[in-house]
């Protein structure tokens, strides 16, 4: 089952059909929308099942969900309201018992198999990593890598997580949030800070009007027409931005009628196919993802792109709403992963790279001597001319280090041609995917090429990702660690749309397991400000796109309490 509600009859049907021993429900924490029956799924399903007296089991589904990280599903189950003990049992005792092995597996006690994991932190915390694994008493790793991170103690179960508010209320009046511990948004602090080190954040008509004591605003909001929300350990951060997904171009992955479709060899613009106000976008907005950049798919598979991407607001009802599309053509996208060999004119990786070089050289030639732009400014050549002129970035989907190196050579070749022809200043290149980008981190940094890691942690899903770094205890660091060390501007992207809920948590993993490479603010930038940096764009209305969290957004126990998107109101949970 992928989603149940406490009010659904499904739970009662299971009880009636199976008497006093209904079956457990094996599910994902938040992977959904991939087919029609998964469209109605809820991330709170685990809690609803538990509340109905049923057993929740979280599962992986290789290769979609890597079994290596199934504990992350349990951690998210806890975040979504499942009690701590039930979340931990969902990947230990519960599956063992349901499979008939409860007398020897799933527990640490005399007489049971010595199948044990020692973790470097609470197993349901963000970034929890095994130090050693024993199966039948035999250690599985010789010389495992152990991360250098301070022990922060065990999770004290937070019963407030069980208080679910699925849908926010829109507020366009005065709201003041008290108890904000940290502010990671360019904002002037006005007035004194409270004795406990917290500040208040006042909002009116969807805009932040005060950060500090805000005494007058607090008095006004305490009246009949205002709202005061008291937080424990509140955080004020930038809103998140999604990059690399099909948000806005797809509602149900496997349903053709809900999908923009795949371009194949046809060049198109995402802005012409935007279809907003879907469940995906409403969920994205609820989790603080107020903006997205999406490009048309090149092929039917996950993670291929072709054409120009559009930047849009996830909370807009249609693309016709004023300001809903803030970037009609944000970047020009091509795909050079293994699927590039499907093209009718590119039967090999080398031919696909060569085709990209020829198209760029043709754009340089067409721009020589100040030649006028084409009569049709929406052709592929017209957009390539904007790339070589430095007006639009070139975003290339590639995972193989060798392919990335080939693309860097293309950049060098074209920039030499640009210099001779004097038609621009260089190419702004972005790599999307980047499973093996760590192997060419120095070249990426030298060429000032940004990387959008999609997914953040690759597990060698395809041949061109085979040298991906899995992280401790198997490897010393991951791709993001190497890129950050090299000074490459890096973004946490979305390979699949359902990951949109997890952006803050993924940034949290990079922060927790990075050995101090990233501050909290820099980790949050991985899913916000850095998106605009790699595209060479200014962040539009940056200060009015914000999230107010209760709890550290990089940790498992945080909750979004308010989302602002610059539209004159805020969503309050």
HUDABEL-V870742 format. One record per residue. N is the residue number from 1. OMEGA is omega in degrees with one decimal (999 if undefined). BURIAL is 1 if it has 16 or more other C-alpha atoms within 10 Angstrom, else 0. D_LAST is the distance of its C-alpha to the last C-alpha in whole Angstrom. Layout:
# HUDABEL-V870742
<<N OMEGA BURIAL D_LAST> <N OMEGA BURIAL D_LAST>>
This chain:
# HUDABEL-V870742
<<1 -179.0 0 27> <2 178.9 1 24> <3 177.7 1 22> <4 174.4 1 21> <5 -179.2 1 19> <6 -179.9 1 20> <7 -179.5 0 21> <8 176.6 0 23> <9 -175.5 0 27> <10 -178.2 0 27> <11 -178.8 1 27> <12 177.3 1 29> <13 178.2 0 32> <14 -178.9 1 32> <15 -179.7 1 33> <16 -175.7 0 35> <17 -173.4 0 37> <18 176.2 0 37> <19 -175.6 0 38> <20 -178.7 0 37> <21 179.8 0 36> <22 -179.0 1 34> <23 172.1 0 34> <24 178.6 1 31> <25 178.7 1 29> <26 -173.5 1 29> <27 173.1 1 26> <28 178.7 1 24> <29 -177.1 1 21> <30 173.8 1 19> <31 -175.9 1 22> <32 179.0 1 22> <33 -176.1 1 23> <34 173.2 1 27> <35 -170.1 0 28> <36 -176.5 0 28> <37 176.2 0 27> <38 -177.4 1 25> <39 -177.8 1 23> <40 -175.3 0 21> <41 178.8 1 20> <42 175.8 1 17> <43 179.6 1 16> <44 -176.9 1 15> <45 -179.5 1 19> <46 177.8 1 20> <47 -178.4 1 18> <48 176.8 1 19> <49 -179.5 1 23> <50 179.9 1 23> <51 179.6 0 22> <52 177.7 0 24> <53 179.8 0 27> <54 -176.1 1 28> <55 178.7 1 28> <56 173.4 1 26> <57 176.8 1 28> <58 -173.4 1 27> <59 168.2 1 29> <60 179.3 1 30> <61 -178.6 0 32> <62 4.0 0 34> <63 -176.7 0 34> <64 175.8 0 31> <65 -175.5 0 29> <66 179.1 0 32> <67 178.9 0 33> <68 -175.1 0 33> <69 -178.3 0 29> <70 177.4 1 29> <71 178.3 1 27> <72 175.7 1 25> <73 178.4 1 24> <74 178.9 1 24> <75 178.3 1 22> <76 174.8 1 19> <77 175.9 1 19> <78 178.5 1 19> <79 -177.2 1 15> <80 168.8 1 14> <81 176.8 1 15> <82 179.7 1 19> <83 -175.0 1 21> <84 -175.5 1 22> <85 179.8 0 26> <86 177.7 1 25> <87 179.1 1 24> <88 178.4 1 27> <89 -175.1 1 29> <90 177.9 1 28> <91 179.1 1 30> <92 -174.1 1 33> <93 -174.3 1 34> <94 178.9 1 32> <95 178.4 1 34> <96 -179.0 1 37> <97 -177.3 0 37> <98 177.6 0 37> <99 177.4 0 39> <100 -179.9 0 42> <101 -175.4 0 42> <102 179.5 1 40> <103 -177.3 0 44> <104 -178.4 1 44> <105 171.3 1 41> <106 -179.5 1 37> <107 172.5 1 38> <108 -180.0 0 40> <109 -179.1 0 43> <110 178.4 0 46> <111 178.3 0 48> <112 176.5 0 45> <113 -179.6 1 45> <114 175.4 1 45> <115 -166.6 1 42> <116 172.5 1 40> <117 169.2 0 37> <118 -175.8 0 37> <119 177.9 0 34> <120 178.4 1 33> <121 179.0 1 30> <122 -174.0 1 28> <123 178.1 1 28> <124 175.6 1 24> <125 178.9 1 24> <126 177.0 1 23> <127 179.3 1 27> <128 -172.7 1 28> <129 177.7 1 32> <130 171.0 1 35> <131 176.9 1 38> <132 178.1 1 40> <133 174.9 1 40> <134 173.1 0 43> <135 -173.8 0 44> <136 176.6 0 47> <137 -178.1 0 47> <138 178.5 0 48> <139 -174.6 0 46> <140 -176.2 0 45> <141 171.3 0 45> <142 -179.1 0 48> <143 -179.2 0 47> <144 176.3 1 43> <145 176.5 1 41> <146 -177.6 1 39> <147 177.9 1 36> <148 176.9 0 37> <149 -176.3 0 33> <150 176.7 0 33> <151 -175.4 0 32> <152 179.0 0 29> <153 179.5 0 29> <154 176.1 0 27> <155 169.9 0 24> <156 -173.9 0 23> <157 -178.6 0 21> <158 -177.9 0 18> <159 179.0 0 17> <160 178.7 0 13> <161 179.5 1 13> <162 178.4 1 14> <163 -172.1 0 11> <164 168.6 0 9> <165 -173.1 0 6> <166 -176.4 0 8> <167 -178.6 0 7> <168 170.5 0 5> <169 177.9 0 7> <170 -178.5 0 9> <171 178.2 1 10> <172 178.4 1 14> <173 -176.8 1 15> <174 176.4 1 15> <175 174.2 1 12> <176 175.5 1 13> <177 178.1 1 12> <178 175.6 1 15> <179 179.0 1 16> <180 -174.5 1 16> <181 -175.8 1 19> <182 179.0 1 19> <183 177.1 1 19> <184 -179.5 1 20> <185 177.3 1 20> <186 -176.4 0 23> <187 177.0 0 23> <188 175.1 0 25> <189 -178.6 1 25> <190 177.0 0 26> <191 -174.1 0 27> <192 173.0 0 27> <193 -177.9 1 25> <194 -178.3 0 24> <195 180.0 0 27> <196 177.6 0 24> <197 -178.2 0 24> <198 174.8 1 21> <199 172.8 1 20> <200 177.3 1 17> <201 -179.2 1 16> <202 -177.9 1 16> <203 176.7 1 15> <204 -178.4 1 16> <205 175.9 1 17> <206 -177.8 1 15> <207 175.6 1 17> <208 -178.5 1 17> <209 -178.0 1 20> <210 169.6 1 20> <211 -176.6 1 20> <212 177.3 1 22> <213 173.8 1 23> <214 -173.5 1 22> <215 -178.6 0 23> <216 -179.9 0 24> <217 179.4 1 20> <218 178.0 1 19> <219 -179.2 0 21> <220 -177.8 1 20> <221 179.3 1 17> <222 178.5 1 18> <223 -173.2 0 20> <224 -176.5 0 19> <225 -178.0 0 17> <226 -178.4 1 15> <227 174.6 1 12> <228 179.7 1 12> <229 -176.8 1 10> <230 -174.1 0 12> <231 168.0 1 12> <232 179.3 0 14> <233 179.7 1 16> <234 177.1 1 14> <235 172.5 1 15> <236 -177.3 1 15> <237 168.1 1 16> <238 168.4 1 17> <239 -179.4 1 15> <240 178.6 1 17> <241 -179.7 1 20> <242 178.9 1 21> <243 172.8 1 25> <244 -177.8 1 28> <245 172.2 1 26> <246 176.0 1 26> <247 -178.9 1 23> <248 178.6 1 24> <249 -175.0 1 27> <250 176.4 1 26> <251 177.3 1 24> <252 -167.8 1 26> <253 -172.0 1 28> <254 -179.3 0 31> <255 -174.7 0 31> <256 -175.7 0 34> <257 -179.3 0 33> <258 -172.2 0 29> <259 175.5 1 30> <260 -179.4 1 32> <261 -178.6 1 35> <262 -175.7 1 37> <263 -171.3 1 39> <264 179.7 1 42> <265 -178.4 1 44> <266 -179.9 0 43> <267 -179.0 1 41> <268 -178.9 1 38> <269 178.9 1 35> <270 -176.6 1 32> <271 179.9 1 31> <272 -178.6 0 33> <273 -178.4 1 31> <274 175.2 1 28> <275 -170.6 1 26> <276 179.4 1 22> <277 173.9 0 19> <278 178.3 1 20> <279 177.7 0 17> <280 -176.0 1 18> <281 176.8 1 17> <282 177.3 1 14> <283 178.4 1 13> <284 -179.2 1 14> <285 -179.8 1 12> <286 178.9 1 9> <287 172.6 1 11> <288 176.9 1 12> <289 -173.0 1 15> <290 -178.8 1 16> <291 179.5 1 19> <292 170.8 1 22> <293 -178.6 1 26> <294 178.4 1 27> <295 176.1 1 31> <296 175.7 1 33> <297 174.5 1 34> <298 -178.6 1 38> <299 -175.4 1 38> <300 -175.8 0 37> <301 179.6 0 36> <302 170.1 0 33> <303 172.7 1 32> <304 -174.6 1 35> <305 -179.2 1 35> <306 -179.4 1 37> <307 178.7 1 37> <308 178.3 1 35> <309 176.2 1 31> <310 173.1 1 29> <311 -173.2 1 26> <312 178.2 1 23> <313 -177.7 1 20> <314 -177.6 1 17> <315 -177.6 1 15> <316 179.6 1 19> <317 176.4 0 20> <318 178.1 1 24> <319 -179.5 1 26> <320 179.3 0 27> <321 -178.2 0 25> <322 179.3 0 26> <323 -178.3 0 25> <324 176.5 1 23> <325 -178.1 1 26> <326 175.6 1 26> <327 -178.2 1 29> <328 176.9 1 31> <329 -174.4 1 33> <330 -178.7 1 32> <331 175.8 1 34> <332 -170.7 1 37> <333 172.2 1 37> <334 180.0 1 39> <335 178.9 1 39> <336 169.7 1 42> <337 -175.7 1 41> <338 -179.6 1 43> <339 179.4 1 42> <340 -179.4 1 44> <341 177.3 1 47> <342 -176.4 1 46> <343 -177.5 0 47> <344 -179.2 0 50> <345 -178.7 0 51> <346 -178.0 1 50> <347 -178.5 0 51> <348 175.8 1 51> <349 -179.0 1 49> <350 179.0 0 51> <351 178.6 0 52> <352 176.5 1 48> <353 178.7 1 48> <354 178.8 1 51> <355 177.6 0 50> <356 178.8 1 47> <357 -179.0 1 50> <358 -179.4 0 52> <359 179.1 0 49> <360 177.7 1 48> <361 177.0 1 52> <362 178.5 0 53> <363 176.2 1 50> <364 -179.8 1 52> <365 -177.8 1 55> <366 -177.9 1 54> <367 -176.2 1 52> <368 174.5 0 56> <369 179.6 0 58> <370 -179.3 0 55> <371 -178.5 0 55> <372 177.5 0 53> <373 178.7 0 50> <374 176.9 0 50> <375 176.9 0 50> <376 -176.3 0 47> <377 -174.8 0 44> <378 176.4 0 42> <379 178.1 0 45> <380 179.1 1 44> <381 -179.8 1 47> <382 178.9 1 45> <383 177.1 1 42> <384 175.8 1 44> <385 177.4 1 46> <386 176.6 1 43> <387 -176.9 1 42> <388 176.1 1 46> <389 179.9 1 45> <390 -178.2 1 42> <391 -179.3 1 40> <392 175.1 1 38> <393 175.5 1 37> <394 -177.8 1 39> <395 -175.3 1 36> <396 175.2 1 38> <397 -180.0 1 37> <398 178.0 1 39> <399 -176.0 1 39> <400 176.2 1 42> <401 -180.0 1 44> <402 177.6 0 47> <403 177.4 1 45> <404 177.2 1 43> <405 178.1 1 46> <406 179.2 0 48> <407 176.0 1 45> <408 175.9 1 46> <409 176.2 0 49> <410 178.2 1 49> <411 179.6 1 47> <412 179.7 0 50> <413 -176.5 0 52> <414 -179.7 1 50> <415 172.8 1 50> <416 178.2 0 54> <417 178.5 1 54> <418 -179.2 1 52> <419 179.5 0 54> <420 -176.4 0 57> <421 179.2 0 56> <422 -179.0 1 54> <423 -179.3 1 51> <424 -177.3 1 48> <425 -178.9 0 47> <426 -177.2 1 46> <427 170.6 1 43> <428 -175.5 1 40> <429 176.0 1 39> <430 174.1 1 36> <431 176.3 1 36> <432 -175.5 1 34> <433 167.0 1 34> <434 -178.2 1 36> <435 -179.0 1 36> <436 -175.8 1 40> <437 -179.9 1 39> <438 -177.7 1 40> <439 179.7 1 43> <440 -175.6 1 44> <441 179.8 1 41> <442 178.4 1 44> <443 178.0 1 45> <444 -179.8 1 41> <445 -179.0 1 41> <446 -179.4 0 45> <447 -179.8 1 44> <448 179.8 1 40> <449 176.2 1 39> <450 -179.5 1 35> <451 172.4 1 34> <452 -178.1 1 31> <453 -178.3 1 30> <454 5.3 1 29> <455 179.3 1 29> <456 -179.0 1 29> <457 179.9 1 31> <458 177.2 1 34> <459 174.3 1 36> <460 -179.6 1 39> <461 179.1 0 37> <462 -177.6 0 40> <463 -177.3 0 44> <464 174.0 1 43> <465 -168.0 1 40> <466 -178.7 0 42> <467 177.7 1 43> <468 178.5 1 39> <469 -177.5 1 38> <470 -178.2 1 36> <471 -179.9 1 36> <472 7.7 1 37> <473 -174.4 1 39> <474 -179.0 1 40> <475 -180.0 0 40> <476 -179.0 0 40> <477 177.7 1 37> <478 -177.5 1 35> <479 -177.6 1 35> <480 177.9 1 33> <481 -178.4 1 35> <482 -179.4 1 38> <483 179.2 1 36> <484 177.4 1 35> <485 -177.8 0 38> <486 -179.5 1 40> <487 178.5 0 38> <488 175.1 1 36> <489 -170.6 1 33> <490 -179.1 1 31> <491 169.6 1 28> <492 -177.8 1 26> <493 179.5 1 26> <494 171.6 1 25> <495 177.0 1 28> <496 -171.2 1 26> <497 -174.7 1 23> <498 -179.2 1 21> <499 -174.7 1 21> <500 177.2 1 18> <501 -167.2 1 16> <502 -173.1 1 18> <503 179.7 1 19> <504 -179.7 1 18> <505 178.1 1 19> <506 173.9 1 22> <507 177.5 1 23> <508 176.7 1 22> <509 178.5 1 25> <510 179.3 1 27> <511 -175.3 1 26> <512 -172.9 1 27> <513 -176.3 1 30> <514 178.3 1 32> <515 178.5 0 34> <516 179.7 0 33> <517 -174.8 0 33> <518 167.5 1 30> <519 177.0 0 28> <520 -178.8 1 24> <521 179.0 0 24> <522 176.4 1 26> <523 178.0 1 24> <524 177.2 1 21> <525 178.9 1 24> <526 -177.6 1 25> <527 -179.8 1 22> <528 -171.9 1 21> <529 -176.4 1 24> <530 176.6 1 27> <531 -179.4 1 26> <532 178.2 1 28> <533 -177.1 1 30> <534 178.5 1 32> <535 -179.7 1 32> <536 -176.7 1 34> <537 169.4 0 31> <538 177.1 0 29> <539 -177.3 0 26> <540 177.6 0 25> <541 -173.4 0 23> <542 -174.0 1 22> <543 -179.6 1 20> <544 169.4 1 18> <545 -171.5 1 16> <546 173.6 1 14> <547 168.5 1 11> <548 -177.6 1 10> <549 164.8 1 10> <550 -172.0 1 11> <551 -179.0 1 14> <552 -177.2 1 16> <553 177.0 1 15> <554 -178.3 1 19> <555 -173.0 1 19> <556 -174.7 1 18> <557 -177.5 1 16> <558 174.9 1 13> <559 173.0 1 9> <560 179.8 1 7> <561 177.8 1 5> <562 179.2 1 6> <563 174.4 1 9> <564 -177.2 1 12> <565 174.9 1 15> <566 -175.9 1 17> <567 176.1 1 17> <568 176.0 0 17> <569 175.2 1 13> <570 175.5 1 10> <571 -176.9 1 7> <572 178.5 1 4> <573 999 1 0>>
